[in-house]
């Protein structure tokens, strides 16, 4: 189920990144910058969630489970 959610997130993000982009126009470098900024925004939410859950683990409980 997690894999399906990840695939849907990536596909919808890709559609969002390419929305209203015209690569044959005069301002094509600006479009590439907008696409890059959107790509960074797309990966900020999963990165923030990963950092939150990674550092929210109580390491004393984890250490007692391991040893």
N, C-alpha and C positions, 0 to 999 in steps of 0.2 A: 504494500500500500504506500509506503514511503517513497518507493521508486516512481510510482505513478504520479504522486504529488510533485516530485522533483521535475519530472518530464513535463507536466502541465505548466509548472512555474517557468521553466526554461522556454517552452514554446510561446506562452503568452508574453513573456518578456521580450522574446525576439520579434514578435509581431509589434509590440509597443515601441521597440527601438526603431524599427523600419517604417513606422507610421509617419506619413506626411513628409517623407524624405525624397527629394528629387536629385539624383546624383549627376544629371546632365546639365544642371543650371550653373550660373556664374558663381554662385556662392557655395560651391561644392565643398571647399575646405571648411566652411562653417558647418555644413551638414555633418562632416566627419567628426568635428569637435562635439556637436550635439549628440551624435551617436555614441561617442566615447563617454560623455558625461552620463548619458542614459545607461550605458553598460555598467559604469561604476555604481550608479544608483541601484541598479538591479541586483548587484552583489552585496550591497551594504546590509540589507535586512538579514540574509542568511548568515553573513559574517557576524553581525551583532548578536544574533541568537546563539550562534556557536560559542562565541566568547562568553556570553551570559551563562549558558548552561555548563560550560567547561569550568568556569571559576566559581560557580555556585555549589559545586560538589563539596561536601564536608570531607576533607581529606583524612580526618581522624577515623571516620567510619570506614572509608575506603582502605586505610592502612590496617584496621582491625580485621577486615574481611580477607585481605591478602595474607596476613601473617597468622 
